[in-house]
Every structure is written in structure tokens, then in C-alpha cells.
Amino acid sequence: AYPFLFAIWVSFTDMVIGSAGNFVGFKNFEYLAGTATFWSAIRNTIVIVLVSDVLKLVIGLGLALLVHQSLPGRGIFRSFLMLPWAMPAFVAFLTWRVLYQPIGGGINLILNQTGLYTGTIDWLGTRGTAMTSVIIASVWRGFPFWFISLLAALQSVPKELYEAAIVDGANSWQRFWNVTIPSILPVIIVTTLLSSIWTANGFEHVWLLTAGGPSDATMVFPVLAYFGMQTQRIGEAAAVSVYMLPVLAILVLFATSLMMRREE
């Protein structure tokens, strides 16, 4: 609890590296709220979290449903799907950075070789593609967590529920919506909560790919806080982190309320 409380205290000071700083009240928060970069960070963080988590849910659930079937070699396939999550983040996102390079990058090379696109796309250096590129890499890195969580949830659903639904004349689509989804909903809620917090606090996927650029097109809270640390303005950096607390608190309260409502 001490680091958490200390960060809150520092956010109300003008502390810099090597100096204890003085109490300045809400000055750091007012300064941040008056900058365009701060509002870009809010917008981009929300977009990355929402879009990434929706895609991770769709991909993770789809693959979990596939592997849940009695398919040959599903153990190997399951292990293969876990590789993006098992790979060190530094290696994973540097690999994506190489793939996104406008000259010699794997993605442009594939597009050119297949004839889908004959020009050169600067995936990370153009405002129109930078955010999409970051989200794709983030989804690739994070979907295995959704996959393994939802697969475990699917395996815990009692077969008797499906058998009863079949007796009642439910087709496969009805069984999915009326049996599968309600049964795994608690896991979906918890996974969404954890994934949202991890993505909102994520630093590597943005810093290693774009460092928040171009022109703040991918600026997010963790990178903004890091820039504050780089410039030795510890108070401002702490204020960025404190600004994130209400958002994360809302996520936790929302997920908790859903869980409690379901238990009732």
C-alpha cells in the first residue's frame, strides 16, 4: 500500500529527480488537463482497451470452441496457440516492429508478393495505420490468455446441461446462447477485467512499436507517464498514473457488480 499512497502524494508535489519537491495542490492535474497530449492519451487508451478486448474475446472464444471439440492433435494446437503469450514481450513487439517496417518488412513484402498492394505502407509512421498496427500486435499478444481461460471454462460446463437442451429441442445455436454463454459468463467477466487492466497499463506494446507517435496518434497513459519520468518531472508522471485510478476503479466496480448480480 505504501508505493500506492506515496504515488498519490507525489502527484500533488513538484518533485523532480534529486529533490523532495513542494506541495502544489492540483497544479499537476490542471497542467495535464490543459494539454492536447493528455486528452489524446485518454482517447487512445480507451480505444485500444475496447477494441483489443472485443477482438481478444472473439478470437479467444472461437479458438476455445474449436479446441474444445474432439479434434486430432488438439494438444499440440493448444500449445502452439499459447506461444504469443509465452514469448517475452520485448521480443514479441520488436518482432512486430520488424514486420511493420516500410522497407523490407514482412507485411509489405507479403502484400507486394501476392499483388494485394504494390506500394509501400509505413504502418507505424502514419496516423491512419499506427493505431491499427498497435491493436493488431496487442491482440496477437493477448488472445492466448482469453483462449486458455475460456477453454477451461468450457471444459467445466456440465454435459447434462447440453443433453437437457437437446431433449428440449434446442439447436446448436440455441445451446450456445442459452447454455454455453451463461455458464462461462463469470469467466468472461473476470477475464475482461484482468485484460482491460493489463491493456490499460500496458507499456511495451506502444513504446516498442511507436513510442506514442506519430504526433500522439498512439499516445497512452503509461507512455505519457514514462515521458514525465524521462524529463525528471516525477510529480507530473505520478499525476498521470493517479488519473488512471478512477477508470480502473470503475472497471473493477462494474465487474464486481455483475458478479454479485449473477450470484443473486
Backbone hydrogen bonds, N-H to C=O, Kabsch-Sander energy under -0.5 kcal/mol:
donor,donor_aa,acceptor,acceptor_aa,energy
5,L,1,A,-2.6
6,F,2,Y,-3.0
7,A,3,P,-2.2
8,I,4,F,-1.6
9,W,5,L,-2.1
10,V,6,F,-2.8
11,S,7,A,-1.8
12,F,9,W,-1.6
13,T,10,V,-2.2
14,D,22,N,-1.6
16,V,19,S,-0.6
17,I,232,Q,-0.9
19,S,16,V,-2.3
24,V,12,F,-3.1
25,G,12,F,-1.0
27,K,24,V,-1.3
30,E,26,F,-2.6
31,Y,27,K,-2.5
32,L,28,N,-2.3
33,A,29,F,-2.3
34,G,30,E,-0.9
34,G,31,Y,-0.7
35,T,32,L,-1.9
39,W,35,T,-1.2
40,S,36,A,-2.1
41,A,37,T,-2.2
42,I,38,F,-2.0
43,R,39,W,-2.4
44,N,40,S,-2.9
45,T,41,A,-2.4
46,I,42,I,-2.2
47,V,43,R,-2.4
48,I,44,N,-2.8
49,V,45,T,-2.3
50,L,46,I,-2.7
51,V,47,V,-2.6
52,S,48,I,-2.1
53,D,49,V,-2.3
54,V,50,L,-2.0
55,L,51,V,-2.3
56,K,52,S,-2.8
57,L,53,D,-2.3
58,V,54,V,-2.4
59,I,55,L,-2.8
60,G,56,K,-2.9
61,L,57,L,-2.7
62,G,58,V,-2.2
63,L,59,I,-2.5
64,A,60,G,-2.1
65,L,61,L,-2.6
66,L,62,G,-1.7
67,V,63,L,-2.8
68,H,64,A,-1.9
69,Q,65,L,-0.6
69,Q,66,L,-1.0
71,L,69,Q,-2.1
74,R,71,L,-1.3
77,F,73,G,-2.2
78,R,74,R,-2.6
79,S,75,G,-1.9
80,F,76,I,-2.4
81,L,77,F,-2.0
82,M,78,R,-0.9
82,M,79,S,-0.6
83,L,80,F,-1.2
85,W,82,M,-0.5
86,A,82,M,-2.0
87,M,83,L,-2.2
92,A,88,P,-2.7
93,F,89,A,-2.6
94,L,90,F,-1.6
95,T,91,V,-2.0
96,W,92,A,-1.8
97,R,93,F,-1.9
98,V,94,L,-2.0
99,L,95,T,-2.2
100,Y,96,W,-2.0
101,Q,98,V,-1.1
104,G,102,P,-0.6
105,G,101,Q,-0.8
107,I,99,L,-1.9
108,N,99,L,-0.6
109,L,105,G,-2.1
110,I,106,G,-2.3
111,L,107,I,-2.3
112,N,108,N,-2.5
113,Q,109,L,-2.6
114,T,110,I,-2.2
115,G,111,L,-0.7
116,L,111,L,-1.1
117,Y,111,L,-1.7
122,D,120,T,-0.5
123,W,100,Y,-0.7
123,W,121,I,-1.4
126,T,122,D,-0.8
129,T,126,T,-1.1
130,A,126,T,-2.3
131,M,127,R,-0.7
133,S,129,T,-2.4
134,V,130,A,-2.3
135,I,131,M,-2.4
136,I,132,T,-2.4
137,A,133,S,-2.0
138,S,134,V,-2.4
139,V,135,I,-2.8
140,W,136,I,-2.4
141,R,137,A,-2.0
142,G,138,S,-2.1
143,F,139,V,-2.5
145,F,142,G,-1.0
146,W,142,G,-1.0
147,F,143,F,-2.8
148,I,144,P,-2.8
149,S,145,F,-1.9
150,L,146,W,-2.8
151,L,147,F,-2.3
152,A,148,I,-1.9
153,A,149,S,-1.7
154,L,150,L,-2.6
155,Q,151,L,-2.1
156,S,152,A,-0.7
156,S,153,A,-0.7
157,V,154,L,-1.2
161,L,158,P,-1.1
162,Y,158,P,-0.7
163,E,159,K,-2.4
164,A,160,E,-2.4
165,A,161,L,-1.9
166,I,162,Y,-2.4
167,V,163,E,-2.1
168,D,164,A,-1.7
169,G,166,I,-1.6
170,A,165,A,-2.6
175,R,171,N,-2.4
176,F,172,S,-1.9
177,W,173,W,-2.0
178,N,174,Q,-2.6
179,V,175,R,-1.8
180,T,175,R,-2.1
181,I,176,F,-2.6
183,S,179,V,-1.6
184,I,180,T,-2.1
185,L,181,I,-1.0
188,I,184,I,-2.1
189,I,185,L,-2.5
190,V,186,P,-2.2
191,T,187,V,-2.8
192,T,188,I,-2.5
193,L,189,I,-2.3
194,L,190,V,-2.6
195,S,191,T,-2.8
196,S,192,T,-2.5
197,I,193,L,-2.1
198,W,194,L,-2.6
199,T,195,S,-2.7
200,A,196,S,-2.7
201,N,197,I,-2.0
202,G,199,T,-0.8
206,V,203,F,-0.6
207,W,203,F,-2.8
208,L,204,E,-2.5
210,T,206,V,-2.8
211,A,206,V,-2.4
212,G,206,V,-0.6
213,G,210,T,-1.8
217,A,214,P,-1.4
218,T,212,G,-1.4
219,M,212,G,-0.7
219,M,216,D,-0.8
224,L,220,V,-2.4
225,A,221,F,-2.7
226,Y,222,P,-1.9
227,F,223,V,-2.2
228,G,224,L,-1.6
229,M,225,A,-1.8
230,Q,226,Y,-2.6
231,T,227,F,-1.9
232,Q,229,M,-1.5
233,R,228,G,-2.1
234,I,15,M,-0.6
234,I,232,Q,-1.5
235,G,15,M,-1.9
237,A,233,R,-2.1
238,A,234,I,-2.5
239,A,235,G,-1.9
240,V,236,E,-1.9
241,S,237,A,-1.6
242,V,238,A,-2.4
243,Y,239,A,-2.1
244,M,240,V,-0.9
244,M,241,S,-0.7
245,L,241,S,-0.6
245,L,242,V,-1.0
247,V,243,Y,-0.6
248,L,244,M,-2.3
249,A,245,L,-2.8
250,I,246,P,-2.3
251,L,247,V,-1.9
252,V,248,L,-2.3
253,L,249,A,-2.7
254,F,250,I,-2.6
255,A,251,L,-2.5
256,T,252,V,-2.5
257,S,253,L,-2.5
258,L,254,F,-2.0
259,M,255,A,-2.2
260,M,256,T,-2.6
261,R,257,S,-2.4
262,R,258,L,-2.0
263,E,259,M,-2.1
264,E,260,M,-1.7
